[in-house]
Amino acid sequence: MGIRKTYFMILTFLMLLLMVVLALWIRGSDSHDKYMQGLRLPDRAWVEEKLKRSKMQMTENEMREPFKLSVGPDYQQAYRLDDGSELYVYTFPSEEERVQGQKTIMRQSAILSSQPPASYEINNVLLLYFEAVSGGTNSDYVKKLADGLLEQH
């Protein structure tokens, strides 16, 4: 009788332990789902707000033809910065579409210049920074802008 009672207690303990682990796993899964729902990809409004908050003086500008995309981005805009540099901003519906758009841009503009623009990829956002020929002073601000786009919104 003593051995049966011991086995029963061990089996009961293991069943309780399994139920606790299962409950914690389910709860953790719900928390993860809620966290993921809270994360959104940056959209046009978010990017424009970050641009306004940046310390760069900029005006909207015409985008050079090889850098225009007819398919893909939700938003694309060129800006001329106060130091003569240019910043091209693209937002795409997804990160995968950003990758495809970036490949298209690089293919379309490959013969244009020997010095490609600095590119910053932030999830579904692509920033292309063309430093002024005389040397731009805004590259640090563009890096900060890219870092700021990584913040959860």
N, CA, C and O atoms as a GROMACS GRO file, in nm:
protein
  612
    1MET      N    1   0.080  -0.120   0.000
    1MET     CA    2   0.000   0.000   0.000
    1MET      C    3   0.085   0.126   0.000
    1MET      O    4   0.046   0.225  -0.063
    2GLY      N    5   0.196   0.126   0.067
    2GLY     CA    6   0.282   0.243   0.076
    2GLY      C    7   0.339   0.284  -0.059
    2GLY      O    8   0.352   0.403  -0.088
    3ILE      N    9   0.373   0.184  -0.141
    3ILE     CA   10   0.430   0.215  -0.272
    3ILE      C   11   0.324   0.276  -0.363
    3ILE      O   12   0.353   0.371  -0.437
    4ARG      N   13   0.201   0.222  -0.359
    4ARG     CA   14   0.093   0.277  -0.441
    4ARG      C   15   0.064   0.421  -0.402
    4ARG      O   16   0.041   0.507  -0.488
    5LYS      N   17   0.064   0.447  -0.274
    5LYS     CA   18   0.038   0.582  -0.226
    5LYS      C   19   0.148   0.678  -0.273
    5LYS      O   20   0.119   0.791  -0.311
    6THR      N   21   0.272   0.634  -0.270
    6THR     CA   22   0.384   0.716  -0.316
    6THR      C   23   0.372   0.745  -0.465
    6THR      O   24   0.390   0.859  -0.508
    7TYR      N   25   0.342   0.641  -0.545
    7TYR     CA   26   0.323   0.660  -0.688
    7TYR      C   27   0.208   0.757  -0.717
    7TYR      O   28   0.218   0.842  -0.804
    8PHE      N   29   0.100   0.742  -0.642
    8PHE     CA   30  -0.015   0.831  -0.660
    8PHE      C   31   0.023   0.976  -0.629
    8PHE      O   32  -0.018   1.066  -0.701
    9MET      N   33   0.100   0.998  -0.525
    9MET     CA   34   0.141   1.133  -0.487
    9MET      C   35   0.235   1.192  -0.594
    9MET      O   36   0.223   1.310  -0.630
   10ILE      N   37   0.326   1.110  -0.643
   10ILE     CA   38   0.418   1.156  -0.747
   10ILE      C   39   0.341   1.190  -0.874
   10ILE      O   40   0.364   1.294  -0.936
   11LEU      N   41   0.248   1.102  -0.912
   11LEU     CA   42   0.168   1.126  -1.031
   11LEU      C   43   0.082   1.252  -1.015
   11LEU      O   44   0.070   1.331  -1.110
   12THR      N   45   0.024   1.272  -0.898
   12THR     CA   46  -0.056   1.392  -0.871
   12THR      C   47   0.031   1.517  -0.880
   12THR      O   48  -0.010   1.617  -0.939
   13PHE      N   49   0.150   1.511  -0.823
   13PHE     CA   50   0.242   1.624  -0.827
   13PHE      C   51   0.280   1.658  -0.972
   13PHE      O   52   0.281   1.775  -1.010
   14LEU      N   53   0.312   1.556  -1.051
   14LEU     CA   54   0.349   1.579  -1.191
   14LEU      C   55   0.233   1.637  -1.272
   14LEU      O   56   0.254   1.722  -1.358
   15MET      N   57   0.111   1.592  -1.244
   15MET     CA   58  -0.006   1.646  -1.314
   15MET      C   59  -0.026   1.793  -1.278
   15MET      O   60  -0.053   1.875  -1.366
   16LEU      N   61  -0.012   1.828  -1.151
   16LEU     CA   62  -0.025   1.967  -1.108
   16LEU      C   63   0.085   2.053  -1.171
   16LEU      O   64   0.059   2.164  -1.218
   17LEU      N   65   0.206   2.002  -1.173
   17LEU     CA   66   0.317   2.074  -1.233
   17LEU      C   67   0.292   2.097  -1.382
   17LEU      O   68   0.317   2.206  -1.434
   18LEU      N   69   0.243   1.997  -1.451
   18LEU     CA   70   0.211   2.009  -1.592
   18LEU      C   71   0.103   2.114  -1.615
   18LEU      O   72   0.112   2.193  -1.709
   19MET      N   73   0.002   2.117  -1.530
   19MET     CA   74  -0.106   2.216  -1.544
   19MET      C   75  -0.053   2.357  -1.520
   19MET      O   76  -0.093   2.450  -1.591
   20VAL      N   77   0.035   2.375  -1.423
   20VAL     CA   78   0.093   2.507  -1.396
   20VAL      C   79   0.177   2.553  -1.515
   20VAL      O   80   0.165   2.668  -1.558
   21VAL      N   81   0.260   2.466  -1.566
   21VAL     CA   82   0.344   2.501  -1.682
   21VAL      C   83   0.257   2.536  -1.802
   21VAL      O   84   0.285   2.632  -1.873
   22LEU      N   85   0.153   2.458  -1.826
   22LEU     CA   86   0.062   2.485  -1.936
   22LEU      C   87  -0.008   2.620  -1.919
   22LEU      O   88  -0.022   2.695  -2.015
   23ALA      N   89  -0.053   2.650  -1.798
   23ALA     CA   90  -0.120   2.778  -1.772
   23ALA      C   91  -0.024   2.895  -1.793
   23ALA      O   92  -0.062   2.997  -1.851
   24LEU      N   93   0.100   2.881  -1.748
   24LEU     CA   94   0.199   2.988  -1.768
   24LEU      C   95   0.232   3.006  -1.916
   24LEU      O   96   0.250   3.118  -1.962
   25TRP      N   97   0.240   2.898  -1.989
   25TRP     CA   98   0.269   2.906  -2.132
   25TRP      C   99   0.156   2.978  -2.206
   25TRP      O  100   0.182   3.063  -2.291
   26ILE      N  101   0.032   2.943  -2.173
   26ILE     CA  102  -0.083   3.008  -2.238
   26ILE      C  103  -0.086   3.156  -2.204
   26ILE      O  104  -0.110   3.239  -2.291
   27ARG      N  105  -0.062   3.189  -2.078
   27ARG     CA  106  -0.064   3.330  -2.038
   27ARG      C  107   0.048   3.407  -2.108
   27ARG      O  108   0.027   3.519  -2.154
   28GLY      N  109   0.166   3.348  -2.115
   28GLY     CA  110   0.278   3.412  -2.184
   28GLY      C  111   0.249   3.432  -2.331
   28GLY      O  112   0.287   3.533  -2.389
   29SER      N  113   0.182   3.338  -2.391
   29SER     CA  114   0.145   3.349  -2.532
   29SER      C  115   0.049   3.466  -2.554
   29SER      O  116   0.063   3.540  -2.652
   30ASP      N  117  -0.047   3.484  -2.464
   30ASP     CA  118  -0.140   3.598  -2.474
   30ASP      C  119  -0.065   3.730  -2.458
   30ASP      O  120  -0.093   3.825  -2.531
   31SER      N  121   0.029   3.735  -2.365
   31SER     CA  122   0.106   3.857  -2.345
   31SER      C  123   0.187   3.890  -2.470
   31SER      O  124   0.196   4.006  -2.510
   32HIS      N  125   0.246   3.789  -2.530
   32HIS     CA  126   0.325   3.810  -2.652
   32HIS      C  127   0.236   3.862  -2.764
   32HIS      O  128   0.275   3.953  -2.837
   33ASP      N  129   0.116   3.803  -2.778
   33ASP     CA  130   0.024   3.849  -2.883
   33ASP      C  131  -0.016   3.994  -2.861
   33ASP      O  132  -0.021   4.071  -2.957
   34LYS      N  133  -0.043   4.032  -2.737
   34LYS     CA  134  -0.080   4.170  -2.707
   34LYS      C  135   0.037   4.264  -2.737
   34LYS      O  136   0.017   4.373  -2.790
   35TYR      N  137   0.158   4.221  -2.704
   35TYR     CA  138   0.276   4.302  -2.732
   35TYR      C  139   0.292   4.323  -2.882
   35TYR      O  140   0.316   4.435  -2.927
   36MET      N  141   0.277   4.216  -2.959
   36MET     CA  142   0.294   4.226  -3.104
   36MET      C  143   0.185   4.314  -3.166
   36MET      O  144   0.212   4.386  -3.262
   37GLN      N  145   0.063   4.307  -3.112
   37GLN     CA  146  -0.043   4.392  -3.163
   37GLN      C  147  -0.013   4.539  -3.135
   37GLN      O  148  -0.052   4.627  -3.211
   38GLY      N  149   0.056   4.564  -3.024
   38GLY     CA  150   0.091   4.701  -2.988
   38GLY      C  151   0.196   4.762  -3.078
   38GLY      O  152   0.207   4.884  -3.089
   39LEU      N  153   0.273   4.678  -3.143
   39LEU     CA  154   0.375   4.728  -3.236
   39LEU      C  155   0.310   4.751  -3.372
   39LEU      O  156   0.241   4.664  -3.425
   40ARG      N  157   0.334   4.867  -3.427
   40ARG     CA  158   0.283   4.898  -3.560
   40ARG      C  159   0.400   4.938  -3.647
   40ARG      O  160   0.502   4.988  -3.599
   41LEU      N  161   0.384   4.914  -3.773
   41LEU     CA  162   0.486   4.962  -3.865
   41LEU      C  163   0.468   5.112  -3.881
   41LEU      O  164   0.355   5.162  -3.882
   42PRO      N  165   0.577   5.185  -3.895
   42PRO     CA  166   0.565   5.330  -3.916
   42PRO      C  167   0.484   5.360  -4.042
   42PRO      O  168   0.498   5.294  -4.144
   43ASP      N  169   0.398   5.460  -4.031
   43ASP     CA  170   0.322   5.504  -4.147
   43ASP      C  171   0.362   5.646  -4.184
   43ASP      O  172   0.449   5.706  -4.121
   44ARG      N  173   0.297   5.699  -4.285
   44ARG     CA  174   0.332   5.833  -4.334
   44ARG      C  175   0.324   5.937  -4.224
   44ARG      O  176   0.415   6.019  -4.208
   45ALA      N  177   0.216   5.935  -4.147
   45ALA     CA  178   0.198   6.036  -4.041
   45ALA      C  179   0.310   6.028  -3.937
   45ALA      O  180   0.361   6.130  -3.892
   46TRP      N  181   0.347   5.906  -3.901
   46TRP     CA  182   0.453   5.886  -3.801
   46TRP      C  183   0.586   5.941  -3.854
   46TRP      O  184   0.658   6.011  -3.783
   47VAL      N  185   0.617   5.908  -3.979
   47VAL     CA  186   0.742   5.954  -4.040
   47VAL      C  187   0.743   6.106  -4.052
   47VAL      O  188   0.843   6.171  -4.020
   48GLU      N  189   0.632   6.164  -4.097
   48GLU     CA  190   0.626   6.310  -4.111
   48GLU      C  191   0.642   6.379  -3.976
   48GLU      O  192   0.705   6.484  -3.967
   49GLU      N  193   0.585   6.321  -3.871
   49GLU     CA  194   0.600   6.378  -3.737
   49GLU      C  195   0.746   6.376  -3.694
   49GLU      O  196   0.797   6.473  -3.638
   50LYS      N  197   0.814   6.265  -3.720
   50LYS     CA  198   0.956   6.255  -3.686
   50LYS      C  199   1.039   6.355  -3.767
   50LYS      O  200   1.135   6.414  -3.715
   51LEU      N  201   1.004   6.375  -3.892
   51LEU     CA  202   1.075   6.473  -3.975
   51LEU      C  203   1.058   6.613  -3.918
   51LEU      O  204   1.154   6.691  -3.914
   52LYS      N  205   0.937   6.646  -3.874
   52LYS     CA  206   0.912   6.778  -3.817
   52LYS      C  207   0.993   6.800  -3.690
   52LYS      O  208   1.039   6.911  -3.663
   53ARG      N  209   1.009   6.694  -3.612
   53ARG     CA  210   1.082   6.706  -3.485
   53ARG      C  211   1.233   6.707  -3.503
   53ARG      O  212   1.306   6.746  -3.412
   54SER      N  213   1.280   6.666  -3.619
   54SER     CA  214   1.425   6.662  -3.641
   54SER      C  215   1.479   6.804  -3.645
   54SER      O  216   1.404   6.900  -3.665
   55LYS      N  217   1.608   6.817  -3.626
   55LYS     CA  218   1.670   6.950  -3.622
   55LYS      C  219   1.713   6.995  -3.761
   55LYS      O  220   1.785   7.095  -3.775
   56MET      N  221   1.671   6.923  -3.862
   56MET     CA  222   1.710   6.958  -3.999
   56MET      C  223   1.610   7.057  -4.058
   56MET      O  224   1.489   7.044  -4.041
   57GLN      N  225   1.664   7.156  -4.126
   57GLN     CA  226   1.580   7.249  -4.201
   57GLN      C  227   1.563   7.188  -4.340
   57GLN      O  228   1.662   7.163  -4.409
   58MET      N  229   1.439   7.165  -4.381
   58MET     CA  230   1.417   7.099  -4.509
   58MET      C  231   1.295   7.155  -4.580
   58MET      O  232   1.201   7.206  -4.518
   59THR      N  233   1.299   7.145  -4.710
   59THR     CA  234   1.185   7.183  -4.792
   59THR      C  235   1.156   7.068  -4.889
   59THR      O  236   1.247   6.998  -4.933
   60GLU      N  237   1.028   7.052  -4.921
   60GLU     CA  238   0.993   6.948  -5.018
   60GLU      C  239   1.058   6.979  -5.151
   60GLU      O  240   1.071   7.095  -5.190
   61ASN      N  241   1.099   6.875  -5.219
   61ASN     CA  242   1.174   6.890  -5.343
   61ASN      C  243   1.125   6.787  -5.443
   61ASN      O  244   1.057   6.691  -5.406
   62GLU      N  245   1.159   6.806  -5.568
   62GLU     CA  246   1.125   6.709  -5.672
   62GLU      C  247   1.221   6.591  -5.664
   62GLU      O  248   1.342   6.609  -5.656
   63MET      N  249   1.166   6.470  -5.666
   63MET     CA  250   1.247   6.349  -5.662
   63MET      C  251   1.303   6.321  -5.801
   63MET      O  252   1.231   6.330  -5.900
   64ARG      N  253   1.431   6.286  -5.807
   64ARG     CA  254   1.492   6.251  -5.935
   64ARG      C  255   1.427   6.124  -5.990
   64ARG      O  256   1.395   6.032  -5.916
   65GLU      N  257   1.409   6.122  -6.119
   65GLU     CA  258   1.332   6.016  -6.187
   65GLU      C  259   1.377   5.874  -6.152
   65GLU      O  260   1.291   5.790  -6.123
   66PRO      N  261   1.506   5.841  -6.153
   66PRO     CA  262   1.547   5.703  -6.124
   66PRO      C  263   1.512   5.657  -5.982
   66PRO      O  264   1.515   5.537  -5.953
   67PHE      N  265   1.479   5.750  -5.896
   67PHE     CA  266   1.450   5.714  -5.758
   67PHE      C  267   1.299   5.710  -5.730
   67PHE      O  268   1.257   5.679  -5.618
   68LYS      N  269   1.220   5.741  -5.831
   68LYS     CA  270   1.074   5.734  -5.816
   68LYS      C  271   1.029   5.590  -5.836
   68LYS      O  272   1.081   5.518  -5.922
   69LEU      N  273   0.933   5.549  -5.756
   69LEU     CA  274   0.875   5.416  -5.771
   69LEU      C  275   0.728   5.431  -5.810
   69LEU      O  276   0.653   5.504  -5.746
   70SER      N  277   0.690   5.361  -5.915
   70SER     CA  278   0.549   5.367  -5.956
   70SER      C  279   0.466   5.264  -5.881
   70SER      O  280   0.344   5.281  -5.870
   71VAL      N  281   0.528   5.159  -5.831
   71VAL     CA  282   0.458   5.055  -5.757
   71VAL      C  283   0.533   5.030  -5.627
   71VAL      O  284   0.656   5.026  -5.626
   72GLY      N  285   0.461   5.012  -5.520
   72GLY     CA  286   0.525   4.974  -5.394
   72GLY      C  287   0.497   5.065  -5.278
   72GLY      O  288   0.423   5.028  -5.187
   73PRO      N  289   0.556   5.184  -5.277
   73PRO     CA  290   0.546   5.263  -5.154
   73PRO      C  291   0.408   5.326  -5.135
   73PRO      O  292   0.340   5.362  -5.231
   74ASP      N  293   0.370   5.337  -5.008
   74ASP     CA  294   0.249   5.412  -4.972
   74ASP      C  295   0.278   5.561  -4.984
   74ASP      O  296   0.189   5.642  -5.010
   75TYR      N  297   0.405   5.595  -4.965
   75TYR     CA  298   0.444   5.736  -4.958
   75TYR      C  299   0.588   5.747  -5.004
   75TYR      O  300   0.673   5.666  -4.965
   76GLN      N  301   0.617   5.846  -5.086
   76GLN     CA  302   0.755   5.877  -5.123
   76GLN      C  303   0.766   6.028  -5.140
   76GLN      O  304   0.684   6.091  -5.207
   77GLN      N  305   0.869   6.084  -5.078
   77GLN     CA  306   0.886   6.229  -5.083
   77GLN      C  307   1.035   6.262  -5.078
   77GLN      O  308   1.112   6.197  -5.008
   78ALA      N  309   1.073   6.363  -5.155
   78ALA     CA  310   1.211   6.412  -5.155
   78ALA      C  311   1.215   6.544  -5.079
   78ALA      O  312   1.122   6.625  -5.087
   79TYR      N  313   1.323   6.565  -5.005
   79TYR     CA  314   1.344   6.689  -4.932
   79TYR      C  315   1.484   6.742  -4.963
   79TYR      O  316   1.579   6.665  -4.973
   80ARG      N  317   1.495   6.873  -4.979
   80ARG     CA  318   1.625   6.938  -4.989
   80ARG      C  319   1.656   6.994  -4.851
   80ARG      O  320   1.575   7.066  -4.792
   81LEU      N  321   1.773   6.960  -4.800
   81LEU     CA  322   1.814   7.005  -4.667
   81LEU      C  323   1.891   7.135  -4.678
   81LEU      O  324   1.938   7.172  -4.786
   82ASP      N  325   1.903   7.205  -4.567
   82ASP     CA  326   1.963   7.339  -4.568
   82ASP      C  327   2.109   7.341  -4.614
   82ASP      O  328   2.158   7.445  -4.656
   83ASP      N  329   2.178   7.228  -4.606
   83ASP     CA  330   2.318   7.225  -4.648
   83ASP      C  331   2.335   7.180  -4.793
   83ASP      O  332   2.448   7.159  -4.839
   84GLY      N  333   2.224   7.164  -4.864
   84GLY     CA  334   2.230   7.121  -5.004
   84GLY      C  335   2.215   6.971  -5.022
   84GLY      O  336   2.203   6.923  -5.135
   85SER      N  337   2.215   6.897  -4.913
   85SER     CA  338   2.194   6.753  -4.920
   85SER      C  339   2.048   6.725  -4.953
   85SER      O  340   1.963   6.813  -4.947
   86GLU      N  341   2.021   6.600  -4.989
   86GLU     CA  342   1.884   6.559  -5.017
   86GLU      C  343   1.850   6.436  -4.934
   86GLU      O  344   1.936   6.352  -4.906
   87LEU      N  345   1.724   6.427  -4.895
   87LEU     CA  346   1.674   6.312  -4.820
   87LEU      C  347   1.549   6.262  -4.892
   87LEU      O  348   1.454   6.338  -4.911
   88TYR      N  349   1.550   6.134  -4.930
   88TYR     CA  350   1.433   6.072  -4.992
   88TYR      C  351   1.373   5.977  -4.889
   88TYR      O  352   1.443   5.896  -4.829
   89VAL      N  353   1.243   5.989  -4.871
   89VAL     CA  354   1.173   5.910  -4.770
   89VAL      C  355   1.067   5.824  -4.839
   89VAL      O  356   0.988   5.874  -4.919
   90TYR      N  357   1.067   5.696  -4.807
   90TYR     CA  358   0.969   5.602  -4.862
   90TYR      C  359   0.908   5.523  -4.746
   90TYR      O  360   0.980   5.479  -4.656
   91THR      N  361   0.776   5.506  -4.747
   91THR     CA  362   0.713   5.410  -4.655
   91THR      C  363   0.639   5.308  -4.741
   91THR      O  364   0.573   5.342  -4.839
   92PHE      N  365   0.653   5.182  -4.702
   92PHE     CA  366   0.594   5.070  -4.775
   92PHE      C  367   0.495   4.998  -4.684
   92PHE      O  368   0.500   5.014  -4.562
   93PRO      N  369   0.404   4.920  -4.742
   93PRO     CA  370   0.307   4.846  -4.661
   93PRO      C  371   0.371   4.741  -4.570
   93PRO      O  372   0.317   4.708  -4.465
   94SER      N  373   0.487   4.688  -4.610
   94SER     CA  374   0.553   4.584  -4.531
   94SER      C  375   0.704   4.593  -4.550
   94SER      O  376   0.754   4.661  -4.640
   95GLU      N  377   0.775   4.522  -4.465
   95GLU     CA  378   0.921   4.520  -4.476
   95GLU      C  379   0.964   4.449  -4.605
   95GLU      O  380   1.061   4.490  -4.670
   96GLU      N  381   0.892   4.344  -4.642
   96GLU     CA  382   0.925   4.271  -4.765
   96GLU      C  383   0.912   4.362  -4.887
   96GLU      O  384   0.996   4.358  -4.978
   97GLU      N  385   0.808   4.444  -4.889
   97GLU     CA  386   0.790   4.536  -5.002
   97GLU      C  387   0.897   4.645  -5.002
   97GLU      O  388   0.936   4.694  -5.108
   98ARG      N  389   0.943   4.683  -4.883
   98ARG     CA  390   1.053   4.780  -4.876
   98ARG      C  391   1.179   4.722  -4.939
   98ARG      O  392   1.249   4.790  -5.013
   99VAL      N  393   1.207   4.596  -4.909
   99VAL     CA  394   1.325   4.530  -4.966
   99VAL      C  395   1.315   4.527  -5.119
   99VAL      O  396   1.412   4.557  -5.188
  100GLN      N  397   1.198   4.492  -5.171
  100GLN     CA  398   1.179   4.488  -5.316
  100GLN      C  399   1.191   4.628  -5.377
  100GLN      O  400   1.253   4.646  -5.482
  101GLY      N  401   1.132   4.727  -5.310
  101GLY     CA  402   1.142   4.865  -5.358
  101GLY      C  403   1.285   4.914  -5.360
  101GLY      O  404   1.326   4.983  -5.454
  102GLN      N  405   1.359   4.879  -5.257
  102GLN     CA  406   1.499   4.921  -5.250
  102GLN      C  407   1.580   4.858  -5.364
  102GLN      O  408   1.665   4.924  -5.424
  103LYS      N  409   1.554   4.732  -5.393
  103LYS     CA  410   1.623   4.666  -5.505
  103LYS      C  411   1.590   4.736  -5.637
  103LYS      O  412   1.678   4.756  -5.721
  104THR      N  413   1.464   4.772  -5.653
  104THR     CA  414   1.422   4.841  -5.776
  104THR      C  415   1.492   4.976  -5.789
  104THR      O  416   1.541   5.011  -5.896
  105ILE      N  417   1.497   5.051  -5.680
  105ILE     CA  418   1.563   5.182  -5.682
  105ILE      C  419   1.711   5.166  -5.718
  105ILE      O  420   1.762   5.239  -5.802
  106MET      N  421   1.777   5.071  -5.656
  106MET     CA  422   1.920   5.052  -5.681
  106MET      C  423   1.944   5.008  -5.826
  106MET      O  424   2.043   5.048  -5.888
  107ARG      N  425   1.855   4.926  -5.879
  107ARG     CA  426   1.868   4.883  -6.018
  107ARG      C  427   1.845   5.002  -6.114
  107ARG      O  428   1.918   5.019  -6.211
  108GLN      N  429   1.743   5.083  -6.086
  108GLN     CA  430   1.710   5.197  -6.172
  108GLN      C  431   1.818   5.305  -6.168
  108GLN      O  432   1.838   5.376  -6.266
  109SER      N  433   1.886   5.318  -6.055
  109SER     CA  434   1.981   5.428  -6.038
  109SER      C  435   2.127   5.385  -6.046
  109SER      O  436   2.216   5.465  -6.020
  110ALA      N  437   2.152   5.260  -6.082
  110ALA     CA  438   2.288   5.206  -6.079
  110ALA      C  439   2.385   5.283  -6.168
  110ALA      O  440   2.502   5.299  -6.131
  111ILE      N  441   2.341   5.331  -6.282
  111ILE     CA  442   2.433   5.398  -6.374
  111ILE      C  443   2.446   5.547  -6.347
  111ILE      O  444   2.525   5.616  -6.412
  112LEU      N  445   2.368   5.597  -6.252
  112LEU     CA  446   2.364   5.741  -6.228
  112LEU      C  447   2.487   5.798  -6.162
  112LEU      O  448   2.542   5.898  -6.208
  113SER      N  449   2.530   5.735  -6.057
  113SER     CA  450   2.636   5.799  -5.979
  113SER      C  451   2.734   5.696  -5.927
  113SER      O  452   2.698   5.581  -5.901
  114SER      N  453   2.856   5.740  -5.912
  114SER     CA  454   2.959   5.650  -5.858
  114SER      C  455   2.950   5.643  -5.706
  114SER      O  456   3.003   5.551  -5.645
  115GLN      N  457   2.884   5.740  -5.647
  115GLN     CA  458   2.869   5.740  -5.501
  115GLN      C  459   2.721   5.723  -5.467
  115GLN      O  460   2.643   5.817  -5.477
  116PRO      N  461   2.683   5.601  -5.426
  116PRO     CA  462   2.543   5.577  -5.394
  116PRO      C  463   2.504   5.652  -5.265
  116PRO      O  464   2.590   5.686  -5.184
  117PRO      N  465   2.376   5.676  -5.248
  117PRO     CA  466   2.332   5.745  -5.126
  117PRO      C  467   2.348   5.655  -5.004
  117PRO      O  468   2.351   5.533  -5.016
  118ALA      N  469   2.358   5.717  -4.888
  118ALA     CA  470   2.354   5.639  -4.764
  118ALA      C  471   2.210   5.594  -4.746
  118ALA      O  472   2.117   5.675  -4.758
  119SER      N  473   2.190   5.467  -4.716
  119SER     CA  474   2.053   5.418  -4.700
  119SER      C  475   2.033   5.370  -4.557
  119SER      O  476   2.122   5.310  -4.496
  120TYR      N  477   1.915   5.397  -4.507
  120TYR     CA  478   1.874   5.356  -4.373
  120TYR      C  479   1.744   5.280  -4.388
  120TYR      O  480   1.644   5.334  -4.437
  121GLU      N  481   1.745   5.155  -4.345
  121GLU     CA  482   1.626   5.070  -4.354
  121GLU      C  483   1.570   5.051  -4.214
  121GLU      O  484   1.639   4.999  -4.126
  122ILE      N  485   1.446   5.094  -4.193
  122ILE     CA  486   1.382   5.082  -4.063
  122ILE      C  487   1.248   5.014  -4.087
  122ILE      O  488   1.151   5.078  -4.127
  123ASN      N  489   1.243   4.883  -4.063
  123ASN     CA  490   1.122   4.804  -4.088
  123ASN      C  491   1.073   4.829  -4.231
  123ASN      O  492   1.136   4.784  -4.327
  124ASN      N  493   0.963   4.899  -4.245
  124ASN     CA  494   0.904   4.924  -4.377
  124ASN      C  495   0.940   5.062  -4.433
  124ASN      O  496   0.886   5.102  -4.536
  125VAL      N  497   1.031   5.133  -4.368
  125VAL     CA  498   1.070   5.268  -4.411
  125VAL      C  499   1.210   5.264  -4.470
  125VAL      O  500   1.299   5.196  -4.419
  126LEU      N  501   1.227   5.338  -4.579
  126LEU     CA  502   1.359   5.352  -4.642
  126LEU      C  503   1.393   5.499  -4.649
  126LEU      O  504   1.314   5.579  -4.700
  127LEU      N  505   1.510   5.536  -4.598
  127LEU     CA  506   1.562   5.672  -4.609
  127LEU      C  507   1.686   5.667  -4.697
  127LEU      O  508   1.776   5.586  -4.673
  128LEU      N  509   1.692   5.752  -4.796
  128LEU     CA  510   1.812   5.765  -4.880
  128LEU      C  511   1.865   5.906  -4.858
  128LEU      O  512   1.793   6.004  -4.878
  129TYR      N  513   1.992   5.915  -4.818
  129TYR     CA  514   2.054   6.044  -4.789
  129TYR      C  515   2.164   6.069  -4.890
  129TYR      O  516   2.262   5.995  -4.898
  130PHE      N  517   2.147   6.175  -4.967
  130PHE     CA  518   2.246   6.217  -5.067
  130PHE      C  519   2.321   6.336  -5.010
  130PHE      O  520   2.267   6.446  -5.000
  131GLU      N  521   2.445   6.313  -4.972
  131GLU     CA  522   2.524   6.423  -4.914
  131GLU      C  523   2.559   6.525  -5.021
  131GLU      O  524   2.586   6.489  -5.136
  132ALA      N  525   2.559   6.651  -4.983
  132ALA     CA  526   2.593   6.759  -5.076
  132ALA      C  527   2.736   6.743  -5.125
  132ALA      O  528   2.822   6.693  -5.052
  133VAL      N  529   2.761   6.785  -5.247
  133VAL     CA  530   2.895   6.775  -5.307
  133VAL      C  531   2.997   6.847  -5.221
  133VAL      O  532   3.110   6.801  -5.205
  134SER      N  533   2.958   6.960  -5.167
  134SER     CA  534   3.050   7.039  -5.084
  134SER      C  535   3.065   6.981  -4.943
  134SER      O  536   3.138   7.037  -4.861
  135GLY      N  537   2.999   6.872  -4.916
  135GLY     CA  538   3.005   6.811  -4.783
  135GLY      C  539   2.884   6.851  -4.701
  135GLY      O  540   2.863   6.969  -4.673
  136GLY      N  541   2.806   6.754  -4.664
  136GLY     CA  542   2.685   6.781  -4.587
  136GLY      C  543   2.712   6.787  -4.439
  136GLY      O  544   2.808   6.730  -4.389
  137THR      N  545   2.625   6.857  -4.369
  137THR     CA  546   2.638   6.868  -4.224
  137THR      C  547   2.524   6.798  -4.152
  137THR      O  548   2.516   6.803  -4.029
  138ASN      N  549   2.437   6.732  -4.227
  138ASN     CA  550   2.317   6.674  -4.167
  138ASN      C  551   2.323   6.523  -4.149
  138ASN      O  552   2.224   6.464  -4.105
  139SER      N  553   2.433   6.458  -4.180
  139SER     CA  554   2.436   6.312  -4.174
  139SER      C  555   2.407   6.260  -4.034
  139SER      O  556   2.340   6.158  -4.019
  140ASP      N  557   2.457   6.327  -3.931
  140ASP     CA  558   2.427   6.284  -3.794
  140ASP      C  559   2.279   6.298  -3.762
  140ASP      O  560   2.222   6.214  -3.693
  141TYR      N  561   2.217   6.404  -3.812
  141TYR     CA  562   2.074   6.423  -3.789
  141TYR      C  563   1.992   6.316  -3.860
  141TYR      O  564   1.890   6.271  -3.808
  142VAL      N  565   2.036   6.275  -3.978
  142VAL     CA  566   1.965   6.170  -4.051
  142VAL      C  567   1.977   6.038  -3.975
  142VAL      O  568   1.880   5.963  -3.966
  143LYS      N  569   2.095   6.010  -3.920
  143LYS     CA  570   2.112   5.888  -3.839
  143LYS      C  571   2.022   5.892  -3.717
  143LYS      O  572   1.961   5.790  -3.682
  144LYS      N  573   2.011   6.008  -3.652
  144LYS     CA  574   1.922   6.021  -3.536
  144LYS      C  575   1.777   6.003  -3.577
  144LYS      O  576   1.698   5.943  -3.503
  145LEU      N  577   1.741   6.055  -3.693
  145LEU     CA  578   1.605   6.037  -3.744
  145LEU      C  579   1.577   5.889  -3.764
  145LEU      O  580   1.471   5.841  -3.724
  146ALA      N  581   1.670   5.817  -3.825
  146ALA     CA  582   1.653   5.673  -3.847
  146ALA      C  583   1.638   5.600  -3.714
  146ALA      O  584   1.552   5.513  -3.700
  147ASP      N  585   1.722   5.634  -3.616
  147ASP     CA  586   1.711   5.572  -3.484
  147ASP      C  587   1.576   5.604  -3.420
  147ASP      O  588   1.516   5.518  -3.356
  148GLY      N  589   1.529   5.727  -3.438
  148GLY     CA  590   1.401   5.767  -3.382
  148GLY      C  591   1.283   5.691  -3.441
  148GLY      O  592   1.182   5.671  -3.374
  149LEU      N  593   1.296   5.649  -3.565
  149LEU     CA  594   1.189   5.572  -3.628
  149LEU      C  595   1.179   5.432  -3.571
  149LEU      O  596   1.077   5.365  -3.588
  150LEU      N  597   1.284   5.387  -3.504
  150LEU     CA  598   1.280   5.255  -3.441
  150LEU      C  599   1.201   5.254  -3.312
  150LEU      O  600   1.159   5.148  -3.265
  151GLU      N  601   1.179   5.372  -3.254
  151GLU     CA  602   1.103   5.379  -3.129
  151GLU      C  603   0.962   5.329  -3.151
  151GLU      O  604   0.902   5.353  -3.256
  152GLN      N  605   0.911   5.258  -3.051
  152GLN     CA  606   0.774   5.209  -3.061
  152GLN      C  607   0.677   5.326  -3.060
  152GLN      O  608   0.697   5.422  -2.984
  153HIS      N  609   0.577   5.321  -3.141
  153HIS     CA  610   0.477   5.427  -3.146
  153HIS      C  611   0.339   5.371  -3.130
  153HIS      O  612   0.241   5.445  -3.132
   0.00000   0.00000   0.00000
